[in-house]
């Protein structure tokens, strides 16, 4: 999907043609002649839009192009330019509409037709995409890339036989290649035609008899199909071509695993790790690939540790190796050993930012906040322009309830974050707002949230916290409702955001809407949240379902909520409003 979007954007970045003297009307409309004075006006504004776009003033350029369309609604060049803006605005349907009109008004333009075909492909309109590419292939038979995109559209549309024909045509024009052969292999396999599928790869191996990769690849694919005997035949062919090929070693290890000989598999990998002809980077690649095959097996992971120690003994000064080993240890849950490897890496290369980041991430995961602060302080010295260490130091201080230190850290970070980095500045002000609210400084908290939203009005976590705290303060409830609604629109299945929305309605006295949203929140909750259960009990009580409300309060207590207000509600079987510091 991402590759397709890049294709569309690259097409839309091509130079736009000058306006034709006349335009072809859409769907049988009459040809229209533009008066010279109107054409001059259109040209003026169009090229002004191009200049603004080239200068990076995209909002202004967009408005100018819209004005061009008001002058002449049949201007293909303007429609083409607007389509690129709609793509950037994540509105591909609008982009497609513009391109359809551009093609209708100027049907001979290759760029417009290619962009339209590409956007059909992106929108999943595979039949339309195939038709559009087929027309382009017929008109421009020398452009081999069109056959590729046609084949992809046909594949996605389920026309596998036709897709294979296109790949064959492409191979005739461009020559045999590994990507094309692999595409045809996959298509034949999807048709359950394994002989034709493997035939494609065997043709590739025959064309390049001195390349061991191809018999290894064929062997690997046979092994995936649990045909170990045929796999071994091709591995032996690969060995005869290149006995020191490192991928042969990995494949043979996988083969031994498949036939139940794990000791032989480990011996294969170990032989590669002690091979002096292979550099450490290649050895790490071999070991990493082997580990991926062993992740489901505890014994396999133990074997991986032993192999890593072999590699570390050979290359004790390799920092990257220590980072990879530390990641493996963390994956296995041996956090202290992992942290030791990361710490060694930072000591060996103090300016290695990646090593410090991995050490910090693991330390935060281990909830060792004091050490996290130590790491951040050291990183302030080493990387004074890096805002992330101010951010994480603030989190650590917040967790330790050292609120003023946390504030100092965030304000310190804001001093080095450029105004142009709006997302990061927004996040920092959001953290400041959370801290002030925890310090019972609600007005300063709300001022910080307002500042955060100036930098990013769609910062969803901040919108959620802000709206929830406003509901607790019973202030600006309409504003709280609007902000919470934005969160729901963006993440309609987020239980936390649904709970906030429900609670805003509860405070406003709209108990039926509150019930609808709290029940939706509970259906989406995977954490058995005691807070949601308590809120549900309150809402049920207010809708006249006191017994069911009491049941939810009891469930909230069983789920871990332990406040005086909850105890009182359960004991006296009635609703009491919780003080703000309990929420």
C-alpha positions in Angstrom: 0.0 0.0 0.0 2.8 2.5 0.9 4.6 1.7 -2.4 1.4 2.5 -4.3 1.0 5.8 -2.6 4.6 6.7 -3.4 3.9 5.8 -7.1 0.9 8.1 -7.1 2.8 10.9 -5.5 5.7 10.5 -7.8 3.4 10.7 -10.8 1.7 13.8 -9.4 5.1 15.5 -9.0 5.7 15.4 -12.7 5.7 18.8 -14.5 2.3 20.0 -15.4 1.6 20.8 -19.0 0.5 24.2 -20.2 -3.2 24.6 -20.8 -4.5 23.5 -24.1 -6.3 26.0 -26.2 -9.5 24.0 -26.0 -10.6 21.2 -23.7 -12.6 18.0 -24.3 -15.8 18.0 -22.3 -16.6 15.2 -19.9 -19.1 12.5 -20.9 -20.2 13.9 -24.2 -20.2 17.6 -23.2 -19.5 20.0 -26.0 -16.0 21.3 -26.8 -15.5 24.7 -25.1 -13.4 27.6 -26.3 -11.9 29.7 -23.5 -11.8 33.4 -24.3 -8.3 34.8 -24.5 -8.8 37.2 -21.6 -10.1 34.3 -19.4 -7.2 32.1 -20.5 -4.7 34.9 -19.5 -6.3 35.2 -16.1 -6.3 31.4 -15.7 -2.6 31.2 -16.7 -1.7 33.9 -14.3 -3.3 32.3 -11.3 -2.2 28.8 -12.3 1.5 29.7 -12.5 1.1 31.7 -9.3 -0.1 28.5 -7.6 2.9 26.6 -9.0 5.3 29.2 -7.7 3.6 29.1 -4.2 3.8 25.3 -4.2 7.5 25.4 -5.2 8.1 27.9 -2.4 6.6 25.5 0.2 3.5 27.7 0.7 1.1 24.8 0.3 -2.0 26.3 2.0 -1.8 29.4 -0.2 -1.2 27.3 -3.4 -4.2 25.1 -2.6 -6.5 28.1 -2.4 -5.1 29.6 -5.6 -5.7 26.3 -7.5 -9.3 26.2 -6.2 -9.7 29.7 -7.5 -8.4 28.5 -10.9 -11.1 25.9 -11.0 -13.7 28.6 -10.4 -12.3 30.4 -13.5 -12.4 27.2 -15.6 -13.9 24.0 -14.1 -12.6 22.0 -17.1 -8.9 22.9 -16.5 -7.2 19.4 -16.5 -3.9 20.9 -15.3 -5.6 22.5 -12.3 -7.6 19.3 -11.5 -4.3 17.4 -11.6 -2.6 19.8 -9.2 -5.5 19.6 -6.8 -5.5 15.9 -6.9 -2.0 15.9 -5.4 -3.2 18.1 -2.5 -6.1 15.8 -1.8 -3.7 12.9 -1.6 -1.5 14.8 0.9 -4.8 15.5 2.9 -5.5 11.8 3.0 -8.6 12.2 0.8 -7.9 9.8 -2.1 -11.5 9.7 -3.2 -11.4 13.4 -3.9 -8.1 13.0 -5.7 -9.6 10.2 -7.8 -12.6 12.5 -8.7 -10.2 15.2 -9.8 -8.2 12.9 -11.9 -11.2 11.3 -13.6 -12.3 14.8 -14.7 -8.7 15.7 -15.8 -8.6 12.5 -18.0 -12.1 13.2 -19.4 -11.2 16.7 -20.4 -7.7 15.8 -21.7 -7.8 12.1 -22.6 -4.5 12.0 -24.4 -2.4 13.0 -21.4 -0.2 10.1 -20.3 0.5 11.5 -16.8 -3.1 12.1 -15.9 -4.1 8.6 -17.0 -1.2 7.0 -15.2 -2.0 8.8 -12.0 -5.7 7.8 -12.2 -4.7 4.1 -12.8 -2.4 4.3 -9.8 -5.0 5.8 -7.5 -7.5 3.1 -8.6 -4.9 0.6 -7.5 -4.5 2.3 -4.2 -8.2 2.5 -3.5 -8.7 -1.2 -4.1 -10.6 -0.6 -7.4 -8.6 -3.4 -9.0 -10.9 -4.0 -12.0 -10.9 -0.3 -12.9 -7.1 -0.2 -12.4 -6.6 -3.2 -14.6 -8.7 -1.6 -17.4 -6.8 1.7 -17.1 -3.4 0.0 -17.2 -4.4 -2.2 -20.1 -5.4 0.8 -22.1 -2.0 2.4 -21.2 -0.1 -0.7 -22.2 -1.9 -0.7 -25.6 -1.1 3.0 -26.2 2.5 2.9 -24.8 3.8 -0.6 -25.5 7.4 0.4 -24.9 6.9 1.3 -21.2 7.7 -2.0 -19.5 6.7 -0.7 -16.0 3.1 -0.5 -17.2 3.0 -4.3 -17.7 4.2 -4.7 -14.2 1.4 -2.5 -12.7 -1.1 -4.2 -15.0 0.0 -7.6 -13.7 -0.3 -6.4 -10.1 -3.8 -5.0 -10.7 -4.8 -8.3 -12.4 -3.4 -10.2 -9.4 -5.3 -8.2 -6.9 -8.5 -8.6 -9.0 -8.1 -12.4 -8.9 -7.2 -12.7 -12.6 -4.1 -14.9 -11.9 -3.8 -16.5 -15.3 -3.9 -13.0 -17.0 -1.4 -11.7 -14.5 1.0 -14.5 -15.3 0.7 -13.7 -19.0 1.7 -10.1 -18.3 4.7 -11.2 -16.3 5.7 -13.4 -19.2 5.4 -10.5 -21.6 7.4 -8.4 -19.2 10.1 -11.1 -19.0 10.2 -11.2 -22.8 10.8 -7.4 -22.9 13.1 -7.0 -19.9 14.7 -10.4 -19.5 14.6 -13.0 -16.8 15.1 -11.7 -13.3 14.7 -13.0 -9.7 11.8 -10.6 -8.8 9.8 -11.6 -11.8 10.5 -15.4 -11.3 9.5 -15.1 -7.6 6.2 -13.3 -8.6 5.3 -16.0 -11.0 6.3 -18.7 -8.4 3.9 -17.2 -5.9 1.1 -16.9 -8.5 1.5 -20.5 -9.6 1.5 -21.6 -6.0 -1.7 -19.7 -5.4 -3.2 -21.7 -8.3 -1.9 -24.9 -6.7 0.4 -25.6 -9.6 3.7 -26.4 -7.7 5.4 -28.0 -10.7 5.0 -24.8 -12.8 6.0 -22.7 -9.7 9.2 -24.5 -9.1 9.9 -24.6 -12.8 10.2 -20.8 -12.8 12.9 -21.0 -10.1 14.7 -23.9 -11.8 14.9 -21.8 -15.1 16.5 -19.1 -13.0 19.0 -21.5 -11.5 19.8 -22.9 -15.0 20.4 -19.4 -16.3 22.9 -18.7 -13.5 24.6 -22.0 -12.8 27.4 -20.4 -10.9 25.2 -18.8 -8.3 24.5 -20.9 -5.2 21.7 -18.7 -4.0 19.2 -20.2 -6.4 19.5 -23.8 -5.4 19.5 -22.7 -1.8 16.3 -20.7 -2.4 14.6 -23.7 -4.1 15.7 -26.0 -1.3 14.3 -23.6 1.3 11.0 -23.5 -0.5 10.8 -27.3 -0.6 11.7 -27.4 3.1 8.8 -25.0 3.8 6.6 -27.5 2.0 8.0 -30.2 4.3 9.7 -32.0 1.4 13.1 -32.5 3.1 14.4 -34.9 0.6 14.1 -32.6 -2.3 15.4 -29.7 -0.2 18.5 -31.7 0.6 19.1 -32.4 -3.2 19.2 -28.7 -3.9 21.3 -27.9 -0.8 23.9 -30.4 -2.1 23.9 -28.6 -5.5 24.5 -25.3 -3.7 27.4 -26.9 -1.8 29.0 -28.1 -5.0 28.8 -24.6 -6.4 30.0 -22.7 -3.3 30.9 -24.7 -0.2 31.5 -21.6 1.9 28.2 -19.8 1.1 26.9 -18.6 4.5 23.3 -19.0 3.6 23.9 -22.7 2.8 25.0 -23.0 6.4 21.7 -21.5 7.7 19.6 -23.6 5.3 21.3 -26.8 6.4 20.8 -25.8 10.1 17.1 -25.5 9.3 17.1 -28.8 7.5 18.6 -30.6 10.5 16.0 -28.9 12.7 13.2 -30.1 10.4 14.4 -33.7 10.5 14.8 -33.7 14.2 18.6 -33.3 14.6 19.0 -30.1 16.6 22.6 -30.9 17.6 23.6 -31.0 13.9 21.7 -27.8 13.3 23.7 -26.0 16.1 27.0 -27.4 14.7 26.2 -25.9 11.3 25.7 -22.4 12.8 28.8 -22.8 15.1 30.9 -23.7 12.1 29.9 -20.4 10.4 30.6 -18.4 13.6 34.1 -19.6 13.9 34.8 -19.2 10.1 37.6 -16.5 10.0 36.7 -15.7 6.3 33.3 -14.2 7.4 33.2 -10.8 9.0 31.2 -10.1 12.1 28.4 -8.4 10.4 27.7 -11.5 8.2 28.0 -13.7 11.2 25.4 -11.7 13.1 23.1 -11.9 10.1 23.5 -15.7 10.0 22.8 -16.0 13.7 19.9 -13.6 13.6 18.3 -15.5 10.8 18.7 -18.8 12.7 17.3 -17.2 15.9 14.1 -16.2 14.0 13.6 -19.9 13.3 14.0 -20.8 16.9 11.8 -18.2 18.6 9.0 -20.7 19.4 11.3 -23.1 21.2 12.8 -22.6 24.7 15.5 -25.0 24.0 16.2 -23.2 20.7 16.6 -19.9 22.4 19.0 -21.4 24.9 21.0 -22.7 22.0 21.0 -19.2 20.6 22.5 -17.8 23.8 25.3 -20.3 23.6 26.0 -19.4 20.0 26.0 -15.7 20.9 28.6 -16.3 23.6 30.8 -18.0 21.0 30.5 -14.9 18.8 31.2 -12.5 21.7 34.3 -14.4 22.7 35.6 -13.9 19.1 34.6 -10.2 18.9 34.7 -8.8 22.4 35.0 -5.2 21.2 32.1 -5.2 18.9 29.5 -2.9 20.3 26.7 -3.7 17.8 27.0 -7.3 18.8 26.5 -6.5 22.5 23.4 -4.4 21.6 21.9 -7.3 19.6 22.7 -9.8 22.4 21.1 -7.4 24.9 18.0 -7.3 22.8 17.8 -11.1 22.7 18.2 -11.3 26.5 15.5 -8.7 27.0 13.2 -10.7 24.7 13.9 -13.7 26.9 13.0 -11.8 30.0 16.5 -11.7 31.6 16.5 -8.0 32.1 19.5 -7.5 34.3 21.8 -9.4 31.9 20.4 -7.4 29.0 21.0 -4.2 30.9 24.5 -5.2 31.6 25.2 -5.7 27.8 23.7 -2.2 27.1 25.7 -0.7 29.9 28.9 -2.2 28.5 28.0 -0.8 25.1 27.6 2.8 26.5 30.9 2.5 28.3 32.8 1.3 25.2 31.2 4.0 23.0 30.0 6.9 25.1 28.8 8.8 22.0 26.6 5.9 20.7 23.1 7.3 21.0 21.5 4.0 20.0 23.2 2.3 22.9 22.0 4.9 25.4 18.4 4.8 24.1 18.3 1.0 24.4 19.7 1.2 27.9 17.1 3.9 28.9 14.2 2.0 27.3 15.0 -1.1 29.2 15.5 0.8 32.5 12.1 2.4 32.2 10.6 -1.0 31.4 12.2 -2.3 34.6 10.6 0.7 36.4 14.0 1.7 37.8 13.3 5.4 37.8 16.3 6.6 39.8 18.6 4.9 37.3 16.5 6.3 34.4 17.2 9.8 35.8 20.9 9.1 36.0 21.0 7.9 32.4 19.1 11.0 31.2 21.4 13.4 33.2 24.4 11.7 31.5 22.8 12.0 28.1 22.1 15.7 28.7 25.9 16.1 28.8 26.6 13.9 25.8 23.6 15.0 23.6 22.6 18.5 24.7 20.4 19.1 21.7 18.3 15.9 22.1 14.9 16.7 23.7 14.0 13.0 24.3 16.1 12.8 27.4 14.3 15.8 29.0 11.1 14.0 28.2 12.0 10.7 29.7 13.6 12.4 32.7 10.3 14.2 33.3 8.4 10.9 33.2 10.8 9.3 35.7 10.5 12.3 38.1 6.7 12.2 37.7 6.6 8.5 38.6 8.7 9.3 41.7 6.2 12.2 42.6 9.0 14.7 42.3 6.8 17.0 40.4 8.8 20.2 40.5 11.8 18.3 39.0 9.6 16.9 36.3 8.4 20.4 35.5 11.9 21.7 35.4 12.9 18.9 33.0 10.0 19.7 30.5 10.6 23.4 30.6 14.3 22.7 30.0 13.5 20.7 27.0 11.2 23.4 25.6 14.2 25.8 25.5 16.0 23.6 22.9 13.0 22.4 20.9 12.5 24.7 17.8 9.1 26.3 17.3 8.8 24.4 14.1 8.8 21.1 15.9 5.1 21.5 16.8 4.3 17.9 17.7 7.1 17.6 20.3 6.3 20.9 21.8 2.7 19.9 22.1 3.7 16.6 23.8 5.9 18.5 26.3 3.1 21.0 27.2 0.7 18.0 27.6 3.0 16.5 30.2 3.3 19.8 32.0 -0.5 19.9 32.1 -0.7 16.4 33.7 1.9 17.4 36.3 0.1 20.6 37.3 -3.2 18.8 37.6 -1.5 16.2 39.9 -0.2 19.1 41.9 -3.8 20.4 42.2 -3.0 23.4 40.1 -5.9 23.0 37.7 -5.8 26.5 36.2 -2.2 26.1 35.3 -2.9 22.6 34.0 -5.6 23.8 31.7 -3.4 26.7 30.5 -0.7 24.2 29.6 -3.2 22.0 27.7 -4.4 25.0 25.8 -0.8 25.7 24.9 -0.3 22.1 23.8 -3.3 22.3 21.5 -2.1 25.5 19.9 0.8 23.4 18.6 -1.3 20.4 17.7 -5.0 20.7 17.9 -5.4 17.0 17.2 -3.2 15.7 20.0 -5.6 12.9 21.1 -4.1 12.0 24.5 -4.1 15.6 25.5 -7.7 16.1 24.3 -8.7 13.1 26.4 -7.0 14.2 29.6 -8.1 17.8 29.2 -11.8 16.8 28.7 -11.7 14.4 31.6 -10.2 16.9 34.1 -12.7 19.5 33.0 -15.5 17.1 33.8 -14.0 16.5 37.2 -13.9 20.2 37.8 -17.4 20.6 36.3 -16.1 23.4 34.1 -16.6 24.1 30.4 -18.5 20.9 29.9 -19.5 21.7 26.3 -15.8 22.2 25.5 -15.0 18.9 27.2 -17.7 17.1 25.2 -16.3 18.5 21.9 -12.7 17.5 22.8 -13.7 14.0 23.9 -15.8 13.6 20.7 -12.6 14.2 18.7 -10.9 11.4 20.5 -13.8 9.0 19.8 -13.9 10.0 16.2 -10.2 9.2 15.9 -10.1 6.0 17.9 -13.7 4.7 18.2 -12.7 1.5 20.0 -10.4 3.0 22.6 -11.9 2.0 26.0 -10.2 4.9 27.9 -11.5 7.5 25.5 -15.0 6.0 25.5 -15.0 6.1 29.3 -14.1 9.8 29.3 -16.9 10.5 26.8 -19.3 8.6 29.0 -18.1 10.5 32.1 -18.6 13.9 30.5 -22.2 13.0 29.7 -22.6 11.7 33.3 -21.5 15.0 34.7 -23.8 16.9 32.3 -26.7 14.8 33.6 -27.2 12.9 30.3 -27.3 9.5 31.9 -28.7 7.5 29.0 -25.9 8.6 26.6 -23.4 8.0 29.4 -24.7 4.4 29.7 -24.4 3.8 26.0 -20.8 4.9 25.9 -19.7 3.3 29.1 -21.1 -0.1 27.9 -19.2 0.4 24.6 -16.1 1.1 26.7 -16.5 -2.1 28.7 -17.0 -4.2 25.6 -13.7 -2.8 24.2 -11.8 -3.0 27.5 -9.2 -5.8 27.8 -7.8 -4.8 31.2 -10.7 -5.3 33.5 -10.4 -1.7 34.5 -11.7 -1.0 38.0 -12.2 2.7 37.0 -14.6 1.7 34.2 -16.5 -0.6 36.5 -16.9 2.0 39.1 -18.1 4.6 36.6 -20.5 2.0 35.2 -21.9 1.5 38.7 -22.4 5.2 39.1 -24.2 5.6 35.8 -26.5 2.6 36.4 -27.4 4.0 39.7 -28.4 7.3 38.1 -30.5 5.5 35.5 -32.6 3.8 38.2 -30.7 0.4 38.1 -29.5 0.6 41.7 -29.0 -3.2 42.2 -27.0 -3.5 39.0 -25.0 -0.4 40.0 -24.1 -2.1 43.3 -22.9 -5.2 41.5 -20.5 -3.1 39.4 -19.2 -1.3 42.5 -18.4 -4.6 44.0 -16.7 -5.8 40.8 -14.6 -2.5 40.8 -13.4 -3.3 44.4 -12.6 -6.9 43.4 -10.7 -5.5 40.3 -8.4 -3.5 42.7 -10.0 -0.1 43.3 -9.8 0.8 47.0 -11.1 4.2 47.8 -13.1 5.5 50.7 -15.9 6.7 48.4 -16.2 3.2 46.8 -16.3 1.5 50.2 -19.1 3.9 51.3 -21.1 3.4 48.1 -21.0 -0.4 48.7 -21.7 -0.2 52.4 -24.6 2.3 52.1 -25.8 1.1 48.7 -26.1 4.6 47.4 -24.2 6.9 45.1 -21.7 9.4 46.6 -19.7 11.8 44.5 -16.0 11.2 44.9 -13.7 14.1 45.8 -11.4 15.2 42.9 -8.3 13.8 44.5 -9.7 10.3 44.5 -10.3 10.3 40.7 
